[in-house]
Amino acid sequence: MRGIYSATDGNGATVRAVLFDFKKAFDLIDHGILVQKLRLFNIPEAVILWITDFLSCRRQRVKLGQDCFSELRDDPAGVPQGTKLGPWLFIIMINDLDIPGFELWKYVDDSTISEAILKRQVSNIKTAVDIFASRAASEKFQLNETKCKEMRICFSTSGIPNLKPIVTINDKQIDVVTHTVIGPAFVQSQSMPARFFMTVYLCIFLTS
């Protein structure tokens, strides 16, 4: 947060922050890739085998109404939601998703990447997003482009500039957000009195 605040403090700079949303994040964790990453942490083999056993041979079915059930099918991927182990396993999966030269925050299945752009400076955020999306896809994750957002933060009195290039995910342009709602208050991201509240909003988003 200090980086975003200082990057836009009185210099007319704009921060482009892209908020990623994973589609069925916990359900698409590949067990083979997860085991490989667990071994990189020097976790005892007995613990890895216990985790593998915990995730293996799980079956699921769909219930419709009172007495209508589908056939049981094996569940070859994913971790059970509602368990204490699930979020930790997901964090291990995305722990090495880093883009050099960009700020990247990760909390369970929420990830945000940002770039501070000075006046007349070229933005490279699209390249960073393309790298993130490619690496996520290589590990069998899917990004939900309809829920991914770009937030532009600027406190210049001239307003938020029209920045290029546009950000796309899965060949679809993501929505650009320049305001937010904090409780009952409507806050514009370029409003000088909103600086404190915007900082609070970002802290809440990135830690909740």
N, C-alpha and C positions, 0 to 999 in steps of 0.2 A: 504494500500500500504506500509506503514511503516513496518508492520509485515512481508510482503514478502521480502522486501529489507533487513531488519535486520536478518531474518532467514537464508539468503544465503550469508551473508557478511563475506567472508574469512574463512568459516568453512567447505566448501565442501558439505554443505547440499543441498538437492534438494526439490523443492516445486512441488507437484502434484496438479494441479488445474483442476477441472472438470467443464466444461461449459455446462449447461443444456439448452435444447431447448424444449419448450412445443409445442405439436401439437395442432393447432387450439385453442390457449390459451384462447382467449376472447370468443370463441364460445361454450366452454365446461363448463363455470361457472354454477354450479348448484344453482338455485335460493333459494332452501330450505336451503342449507348449508350457502349461503351468508347471508340470513336473520338471521340465528343463530349467525353468527359472528358479524353482525352489532349490535346485542343486547348486545354483550359482551363489546362494547365500550360506553355503556350508551347513545346511540343516541336516541333522543326523538322518541317516537312511531309514532308520526305524520310524521316525516321525513322518517322513515322506511317504512311506508305505502305509502308514495309518491314514494320512490324508487321502491317498489314492483309494484305499479301501472305503473311506467315508464317501467318496464321490462316485464310486463304481457301482454297477448293478442296480442303479435306481430306475424305477419304472413309474410311468404316469398314465393317467387316463382322464377323459373328459366326462363330466356328469351333466346331464340335461334333464331337468325336472327331478322327480322323486326316484324313478326306477329305470332311467335310461342311462346306460354307461357305454362308453366306447371300449374297444379292446385295449388291454395294457400294452404299452410300447416302451422299449428301452429308451433311456434318456442319455445320449452319448456325449453331451456337453453340458456346461453350466454348473453353478453351485447353488445349493438350497438357499433361498432367501429367508430372512428371519433368523438366521443363525449368526453367532458371533464370529465364526470363522469366515463366512462369506465375504464381508467387506475387506478383510485382511488379504484374502486370496486375490480379490480384484485389484487391490492396491499393488500387490506384487506383479500382477500382469501388466499394469500400465506404468510401473515405476521407472522403466528405462525409456519411456516415450519422451525424449527431450529434443528440442530444436535449438542448436547453438545460436546465440545472438538474440534470443527472444526470451521474454519473461513467460514462464509457464507454471501455472498453479494447478495442482491436482488434489482433489479430495473425494475419495471413494469413486463414484461414477460421474463426477463433475470435473471438467477440465477447462481451463481458460488460458488463452495465449494473448499477449499484448505487445504492442510496439508504439513507441513515442516518435512522432514525426514533427520535425521543426518546419517552419515556413519554407516553401519551395523545395522541400526534401522529398525524394522519391520513396514511396511506401513499398515495402517488401513483404507485407503481411500475407498476401495471397500465396507467395511461394512457401512460406512457413505453414500455412493451412494445408496446402497440397502435400507437403512432406508428412505432416501429422496424419492426414487422411490415408495416405499411402501406407505408412507404417502401421496404422491401426488395422487397415484391411489385410495386411500381410499376416497379422496375428488373429485374423478371422473375426474382428470386431466390425460393426456396422454403425456409421454415423447417421443420425436422423436429421436430414437437411432441413426439414420443416420446423424443427425445434431449435436448431443452432441459430444463434443470433450474433450480430456484430454491434457492439456498443461504442460510440464515438464520444470521447470526453474532451471538452475544450472549454476554457474559461475566458476566451477572448471576447471582447465587446463586439467584435465584428461577426460573431457567430461561428458555427461549425462549418469548415470548408467542405466542398464537394470533392472528396478524395478518390483517387484512382490508384490501382485497378479495383474493380469490384471483386468481392469474395464469393466464390462458388464452391459448393460441395456436391459431389455426384452430378456435376454439370448443371446445377441449379443455384441461382443466386439466393443467398440467405438474406433474411430481413435485417435492415439497419435500424437500430434503436438509438434515439437521442434523448430519451426521457424515461423516467421510471416513477413508480408509485411507492412511497414509503409510508405505510400506515394510511392515514387519510390525506396525506400531503402529495400533491403533484409536483414533481421536481424536474426542471429542465437541466440537462447536463452542462449547458453553457452559461447558466445563471451564476453570477458571482456569489450571491447569498447561499446558493445550493452547494458550494464546495464542501462544506463540512458534512452535509447530509449525504452527498454522493460518496464521500469517503466512508461514511458509516454504512451505506448501502453495500458498497463493494466488500467491506469487511464482513458483513453479515452473509453476503452471497458466497464468499469464498471460504467461509468457516462453518457453514450450515448444510 
